[in-house]
Amino acid sequence: MKNIASFLILLLSISVYAQSSTNSFEKYPVFSECSETAIADLENCFNNTLQKFVFANFKMPEIVSSEKYQGKMSVFFEVDKEGQFKILYTDAVYSELKEEAIRVFGLLPKITSATYNGNPAYVQFTMPLMVPLNAPTLIAASEGGSVNTPISEDKKREALVNEYDALEKFPYANEEYRSNINIPLSHHKYSRFDPALNRVGLNNHTAQKPYIYSEVNKYYNFEGENKKILKNKSSWLGRKWWNEHLISLKGKDYWLTVDPGVDLQVGKDFDADIDTYNNTRLVYTQGGIGKSISFFAVIFESQGRFAGYFNRFAESIKPDGGNPAIIPGRGIAKGFKEDSYDYPVATGHVSYTPSKAFNIQLGHGKIFLGDGYRSLLLSDNASSYPFFKINTTFWKLKYTNTWMSLRDVRSDVTVDGSFRTKFMSNHYLSYNITKRLNVGLFESVLWENDNDRGFDFNYINPIIFYRAIEFSTGSRGGNALIGLTTKYKFTDRINAYGQLIIDEFSSSDIFGGNGSYKNKTGYQLGLKYYNAFGVDNLYLQGEYNRVRPFTYSHNSVVLNYGHANQSMAHTLGANFSEFIFLARYNYGRIYADAKVVVAKRGFEFNANGDGAFYGGNIYGTEDDRIGELGNDVAQGNTTDFFHGEFQAGYVLNPATNFKIYGSFIYRDFNPMEDTETVFKNQTTWLNFGLRTDLFNWYYDF
């Protein structure tokens, strides 16, 4: 560090926001040097005194000199009611510049505070600083504005001639962490900051996923945590492989990153004697335009062959039209070679944040509601879909409205070669009742494009109760569900959560105890334990899920709670009980995950003339139900299910979540009776891979 004899702070503007309804104040804060200054001149005196102090005390970091950096930084600070200076935010290319600004402002003396209506008031300022310049020019800025010098028309035209060369370029400074881009849904990535979001006393909301970076960055310092594990690499290749995005651009009002990626897997299903692989190449980009607009997009091109049970399920949900499979969670696949699949995927979103209270998104992707590993309301189990989402956050509330376009791809509902379209609209209201207790209210409705109904604008009202709309448009023309969630933080390290889903609200059937098929409910109970047993970064989770038969299905089969032959909620559909235990640990770039799933499931027989619907397949029709009464969980072809999974790996590049890993899966599937599609089998699957982790693979079904 050396004194910045060549480093000038140029005051471009000082914008003042006062704590008053008029957005102004009567009297500027007063330095001791300005105590004899007239009130009309206090603004100039304040600006000049602050500039001189900062210039006299600021020491330029060595990295700024050595890299000959030229650019701008901004300091957002306040002077509180006691006259103390406090930095609220700094925006600079180098963390060293931010740290130096914090140090210098910490040296500022206590001064006389601003006043409003004769009382002390706090005021906030934004101070842009140019790097490098000379000694400060003592100029004054009008409130909320800048000093402007008239420019002649000839000068303006001359400047335009050099417009291209005048474009400013700045080093990328991890803008994504402060952006409004969705954090890709990855259990591994989310587990790293989940403890920081669940401390007692925080007024945040953790059920609406995916999160956006800016809302998490308030509680978890992405940049600081990644800095702890950065490799000391100076070469371009070393930095790009271990620490940074491949391409990054930053200008005055925009930033952009572009990265290639892969999901390369090789393995073996020893029981089925299948050599497995996945060959995914991808390119993804993210960026921001101004402060309000952010975007993310990724294109996947994939071929693969998986373990036997995975392939069988993918083919069992194949779409109409000749394609052999739907890869669970990914999309429709065509045949590749003799025994593999080719499945392209494209996802992305545009995020617009007009104010602190609102975030609006238009995209093609997935949404998850809940604090658990599974969700009974809405999960990332199915393939991606188009959506429009509005998040509204204020006081102790966060309200999420989502509208989606879904597809039914079965042959019996396809018309003229086109898949059947249906729509879904969801409301989810999260309320922090206390600093420990949160509750959430959920409602959802599905409707199809019958009678050329199209998108029904009755459902665009964000605050209406869907059940009333469903009746007004025809009770068989829509399918409404309601839900309740809760979370309680016992301590910073232990919290409990739960969900309740009600598909058809009939109190006499739900509480009658007679096993009515209309008792279409499910619930979830879970517990999380962070830094378990005093071990840093050890995260334990236990979860129990139970969903009654016929839940998520409907008497009009198109209106089931599904998309592309997959459940929009729990991976196992309905008619099951399940216990899950998860353990996650990370140390620097090293991580390890273990998972055990034990479940009892009920399937249809679909053999020997038994075509009855037992309530397991959400695409079944209730008209074929086994009976009105006496229905219970796991009825039908009762199956004991066990899934054990272990994965360990190393994060090669934290900027892109690129990692190398190995995984081992043992699965035991034991039905009461073997049928053509449901039969006893075991799987021992060993897998190794290189992966850019941008979505969740689910193998536990």
Secondary structure, 3 states (H helix, E strand, C coil): CEECCCCCCCCCECEEEECCCCCCCCECCECHHHCCCCHHHHHHHHHHHHHHHHHHHCEECHHHHHCCCCEEEEEEEEECCCCCEEEEEEECCCHHHHHHHHHHHHHCCCCECEEECCEEECEEEEEEEEECCCCCCCCCCCCCCECCCCCCHHHHHHHHHCCCCCCCCCCCCCHHHHCCCECCCCHHHHHHHHHHHCCCCCCCCCCEECCEHHHHHCCCCHHHHHHHCCCCCCCHHHHHHHCCCCEEEECCCEEEEEEEEEEEEEEEECCCCEEEEEEEEEEEEEEEECCCEEEEEEEEEEEEECCHHHHHHHHHCCCCCCCCEEECCCEEEEEECCCEEECCEEEEEEEEEEECCEEEEEEEECCEECCCCCCCCECCCCCCEEEEEEEEEECCEEEEEEEEEEEECCCCCCECCECEEEEEEEEEEEEECCCCEEEEEEEEEEEECHHHCCCCHHHHCCCCCHHHHHHHHCHHHEEEEEEEEEEEECCCCEEEEEEEEECCCCHHHHHCCCCCCCCCEEEEEEEEECCHHHCCCEEEEEEEEEECCCCCCECCHHHCCEECCEECCCCCCCCEEEEEEEEEEEECCEEEEEEEEEEEEEECCCECCECCECCCCCCCEHHHECCCCCCCCCCCEEEEEEEEEEEEEEEEECCCCEEEEEEEEEEEEEECCCCCCCCCEEEEEEEEEEEECCCCCCCCC
